[in-house]
Amino acid sequence: MSIAIAIQNRNLLSFSYDGLRRVVEPHTLGRDTKGHMALRAYQVAGGSESGEHVGWKMFHVDEMFGASVQSQVFAGPRSGYKRGDKAFQTILAQL
């Protein structure tokens, strides 16, 4: 499963995180400022520990389980997307 390919092809991504299933539009993959592999994504469905079921989220890749690239595609960057996201020290893939 390649998150970078999902970003490139604008495929939705689904996975479990904090024990809850999520469906997201992946936007940026890289290493965050603390050195973790991370994904900035816009969550469109599923659960959330914070109670915010839709919106911008940052996920640590090593805490994502059962990730799969969906066949469904999304239109493009969401409102509020920042190319060159400053939360990342290294960006491996971005819209």
PAZAPA-4460 file (N, C-alpha, C; in steps of 0.05 Angstrom, whole numbers, plus 32768, in hexadecimal, padded with zeros to 4 digits):
% residues 95
    n_x    n_y    n_z   ca_x   ca_y   ca_z    c_x    c_y    c_z   seq   type   mol
   8011   7FE8   8000   8000   8000   8000   8012   8019   8000     1      M     A
   800E   802A   7FED   801E   8041   7FEC   800E   805B   7FEF     2      S     A
   8013   8068   8005   8005   8082   800A   800D   8096   7FF5     3      I     A
   8027   8095   7FED   8030   80A8   7FD9   8021   80A5   7FBE     4      A     A
   801B   808C   7FB7   800C   8087   7F9E   7FEF   8091   7FA1     5      I     A
   7FE4   808D   7FB9   7FC8   8096   7FBE   7FC7   80B5   7FBB     6      A     A
   7FDC   80C3   7FC5   7FDD   80E0   7FC2   7FDF   80E7   7FA4     7      I     A
   7FF2   80DB   7F97   7FF6   80E1   7F7A   7FDD   80DD   7F6A     8      Q     A
   7FCE   80C7   7F6F   7FB7   80C0   7F5F   7F9D   80CB   7F6B     9      N     A
   7F9F   80D9   7F82   7F88   80E4   7F90   7F73   80CF   7F97    10      R     A
   7F7D   80B8   7FA1   7F6B   80A3   7FAB   7F65   80A7   7FC9    11      N     A
   7F4D   80A1   7FD1   7F47   80A1   7FED   7F57   808B   7FFA    12      L     A
   7F5C   808E   8014   7F6C   807B   8023   7F5B   8074   803C    13      L     A
   7F59   805A   8042   7F4B   8053   805B   7F5E   8043   806D    14      S     A
   7F5B   8046   8087   7F6C   8039   809A   7F60   803C   80B6    15      F     A
   7F6B   802C   80C9   7F63   802F   80E5   7F78   803F   80F3    16      S     A
   7F6F   8051   8105   7F81   8063   8114   7F73   8068   812F    17      Y     A
   7F81   8065   8144   7F76   8067   815F   7F5D   8054   8162    18      D     A
   7F5E   803D   8154   7F49   802A   8157   7F30   8030   8147    19      G     A
   7F31   8045   8137   7F1A   804E   8127   7F20   804E   810A    20      L     A
   7F0D   8045   80FA   7F11   8045   80DD   7F0E   8062   80D2    21      R     A
   7F20   8069   80C0   7F20   8084   80B4   7F20   8082   8096    22      R     A
   7F15   8095   8088   7F18   8098   806B   7F21   80B4   8067    23      V     A
   7F37   80B7   8058   7F44   80D2   8055   7F4B   80D7   8038    24      V     A
   7F4E   80F1   8032   7F5A   80FA   8019   7F77   8101   8020    25      E     A
   7F8A   80F1   8018   7FA6   80F6   8020   7FB2   810E   8010    26      P     A
   7FBF   8120   801E   7FCA   8138   8011   7FE9   8139   8012    27      H     A
   7FF5   8134   802A   8012   8136   802D   801C   811F   803E    28      T     A
   8032   8113   8034   8040   80FD   8042   805D   8106   8046    29      L     A
   8067   8102   805E   8083   8108   8064   808A   8103   8080    30      G     A
   80A1   810F   8088   80AB   810D   80A3   80A5   8127   80B1    31      R     A
   8096   8125   80C8   808E   813E   80D6   80A6   8149   80E5    32      D     A
   80A2   8160   80F2   80B9   816E   80FF   80C4   815E   8117    33      T     A
   80B5   814A   8120   80BF   8139   8136   80CB   811F   812B    34      K     A
   80CC   811C   8111   80D9   8105   8104   80C7   80ED   80FF    35      G     A
   80AD   80F0   8104   809A   80DA   80FE   8091   80DB   80E1    36      H     A
   808E   80C3   80D4   8081   80C2   80BA   8064   80CA   80BF    37      M     A
   805A   80DD   80B0   803F   80E7   80B5   8030   80ED   809B    38      A     A
   8016   80EE   809E   8004   80F3   8087   7FF1   810A   808F    39      L     A
   7FF1   811F   807F   7FDD   8134   8083   7FC6   812D   806F    40      R     A
   7FAE   812B   807A   7F98   8122   8069   7F7E   8130   8073    41      A     A
   7F6B   8130   8061   7F51   813B   8067   7F3E   8123   806B    42      Y     A
   7F35   811F   8084   7F24   8108   808A   7F07   810E   8080    43      Q     A
   7EFC   80FB   8071   7EE1   80FF   8066   7ECD   80EC   8073    44      V     A
   7ED6   80D7   8080   7EC3   80C4   808D   7ED2   80B4   80A2    45      A     A
   7EC2   80A8   80B4   7ECD   8097   80C9   7ECD   80A4   80E4    46      G     A
   7EDA   8097   80F7   7EDA   80A1   8113   7EF1   80B4   8119    47      G     A
   7EF0   80BE   8131   7F06   80D0   813A   7F06   80D2   8158    48      S     A
   7F1E   80D0   8164   7F21   80D3   8181   7F18   80EE   818A    49      E     A
   7F1D   8103   8179   7F17   811E   8181   7EFA   8125   817E    50      S     A
   7EEB   8114   816F   7ECF   811A   8169   7ECC   8129   814F    51      G     A
   7EE2   8132   8144   7EE2   8140   812A   7EE4   812B   8114    52      E     A
   7ECE   8123   8109   7ECD   810D   80F5   7ED5   8115   80D9    53      H     A
   7ED4   812F   80D4   7EDB   813A   80B9   7EED   8151   80BE    54      V     A
   7F03   8152   80AD   7F15   8169   80AF   7F32   8161   80AC    55      G     A
   7F43   8175   80AE   7F60   8170   80AC   7F6B   8161   80C4    56      W     A
   7F7C   814D   80BE   7F88   813E   80D4   7FA5   8137   80CC    57      K     A
   7FB5   8132   80E0   7FD1   8128   80DD   7FD1   810D   80E9    58      M     A
   7FDB   80F9   80DA   7FDC   80DD   80E3   7FF9   80D4   80E3    59      F     A
   8002   80C6   80F8   801C   80B9   80F7   8019   809E   80E8    60      H     A
   8029   809B   80D4   8026   8083   80C2   8029   8069   80D2    61      V     A
   803B   8068   80E6   8040   804F   80F5   8028   8049   8107    62      D     A
   8014   805A   8109   7FFC   8055   8119   7FE4   804F   8108    63      E     A
   7FE8   804E   80EE   7FD3   8048   80DB   7FD3   802A   80D6    64      M     A
   7FBB   801D   80D9   7FBA   8000   80D5   7FA6   7FF9   80BF    65      F     A
   7FAC   7FE4   80B0   7F99   7FDA   809C   7F94   7FEF   8086    66      G     A
   7FA8   7FFE   807F   7FA5   8013   806B   7FA0   8007   8050    67      A     A
   7F8D   8013   8041   7F89   800B   8025   7F81   8022   8014    68      S     A
   7F8C   8022   7FFC   7F85   8037   7FE8   7F6A   802F   7FDC    69      V     A
   7F58   8042   7FDC   7F3D   803D   7FD1   7F3D   8044   7FB3    70      Q     A
   7F2A   8039   7FA5   7F28   803F   7F88   7F1C   805B   7F84    71      S     A
   7F0C   8065   7F98   7F00   807F   7F95   7F15   8095   7F96    72      Q     A
   7F12   80A9   7F84   7F25   80BF   7F83   7F17   80D8   7F8D    73      V     A
   7F27   80EC   7F95   7F1D   8106   7F9E   7F26   811B   7F8A    74      F     A
   7F18   8131   7F8A   7F1C   8146   7F75   7F37   8154   7F76    75      A     A
   7F42   8158   7F8D   7F5B   8167   7F8F   7F5E   8172   7FAB    76      G     A
   7F71   8185   7FAE   7F76   8190   7FC8   7F5E   819D   7FD5    77      P     A
   7F5A   8198   7FEF   7F45   81A3   7FFF   7F4C   81C0   8007    78      R     A
   7F37   81CF   800C   7F3B   81EA   8016   7F4C   81E9   8030    79      S     A
   7F60   81FA   8032   7F71   81FA   8049   7F8B   81EB   8045    80      G     A
   7F8D   81DD   802E   7FA6   81CE   8028   7FBD   81E0   8024    81      Y     A
   7FD4   81DA   8031   7FEC   81E9   802E   8002   81D8   8022    82      K     A
   8008   81DD   8008   801E   81CF   7FFB   8038   81D7   8009    83      R     A
   804A   81C5   800E   8062   81CB   801D   805D   81CF   803B    84      G     A
   804A   81BF   8045   8041   81C0   8061   8058   81C2   8074    85      D     A
   8058   81D7   8085   806E   81DC   8098   806F   81C8   80AF    86      K     A
   805B   81B8   80B2   805B   81A3   80C7   806E   818C   80C0    87      A     A
   8078   818C   80A7   808A   8177   809E   80A6   8182   809A    88      F     A
   80BA   8172   80A3   80D6   8179   809E   80DE   816E   8083    89      Q     A
   80D2   8158   807B   80D7   814C   8060   80BC   8144   8054    90      T     A
   80B7   814B   803B   809F   8143   802E   80A6   812F   8018    91      I     A
   8099   8117   8019   809E   8102   8005   808A   8103   7FEF    92      L     A
   8071   810B   7FF4   805D   810D   7FE0   8048   8121   7FE9    93      A     A
   803E   8131   7FD6   8029   8144   7FDC   8019   814A   7FC3    94      Q     A
   8001   8154   7FC6   7FF0   815B   7FB0   7FFC   8173   7FA2    95      L     A
***
